[in-house]
Amino acid sequence: MENSVCKQDTDRVLLVEGDNDCHVVMALCKAHNVPETFGIYQCGSDSGIIACLSPFTP
């Protein structure tokens, strides 16, 4: 996995589809002084997000 600000393994993660989504969220957080209490993880697609969630579903 490449070392990207959009691929963070932390306890709290916001899943986004693509690189643009990641950068928009980062810009909004910076503009509104949102504390860095979560990471952002780019999953690549809507099905990628579902795949990321699947280990956590019963």
C-alpha positions as CSV (number, residue, x, y, z in Angstrom):
1,M,0.0,0.0,0.0
2,E,1.4,3.4,-0.9
3,N,2.0,5.9,1.8
4,S,-0.9,8.3,1.2
5,V,-2.9,10.7,3.5
6,C,-5.9,9.0,2.0
7,K,-4.9,5.5,3.3
8,Q,-4.8,5.7,7.1
9,D,-5.2,2.8,9.5
10,T,-6.5,4.3,12.7
11,D,-9.2,3.3,15.2
12,R,-11.7,5.7,13.5
13,V,-11.8,5.9,9.8
14,L,-14.0,7.7,7.3
15,L,-14.4,5.6,4.1
16,V,-14.5,7.4,0.8
17,E,-14.7,6.3,-2.8
18,G,-11.9,8.1,-4.5
19,D,-9.0,10.4,-4.2
20,N,-11.1,13.5,-4.9
21,D,-13.5,12.6,-2.1
22,C,-10.5,12.3,0.2
23,H,-9.1,15.7,-0.7
24,V,-12.6,17.4,-0.4
25,V,-13.1,16.0,3.1
26,M,-9.6,17.1,4.1
27,A,-10.2,20.6,2.8
28,L,-13.5,20.9,4.6
29,C,-12.0,19.7,7.8
30,K,-9.2,22.2,7.5
31,A,-11.6,25.1,6.6
32,H,-13.8,24.3,9.6
33,N,-11.1,23.4,12.1
34,V,-12.3,19.9,12.6
35,P,-9.8,18.1,14.9
36,E,-7.9,15.2,13.4
37,T,-9.7,12.4,15.4
38,F,-10.1,10.1,12.4
39,G,-8.3,8.9,9.4
40,I,-9.6,8.8,5.8
41,Y,-9.4,5.6,3.8
42,Q,-9.9,5.6,0.0
43,C,-11.7,2.4,-1.1
44,G,-11.8,3.0,-4.8
45,S,-15.5,2.5,-5.4
46,D,-18.8,2.0,-3.8
47,S,-18.3,-1.8,-3.9
48,G,-14.9,-1.2,-2.4
49,I,-16.5,0.5,0.6
50,I,-18.8,-2.4,1.0
51,A,-15.9,-4.8,0.9
52,C,-14.1,-2.7,3.5
53,L,-17.2,-3.0,5.8
54,S,-17.8,-6.7,5.2
55,P,-15.5,-7.9,8.0
56,F,-17.6,-5.9,10.5
57,T,-21.0,-7.2,9.4
58,P,-22.5,-10.1,11.3
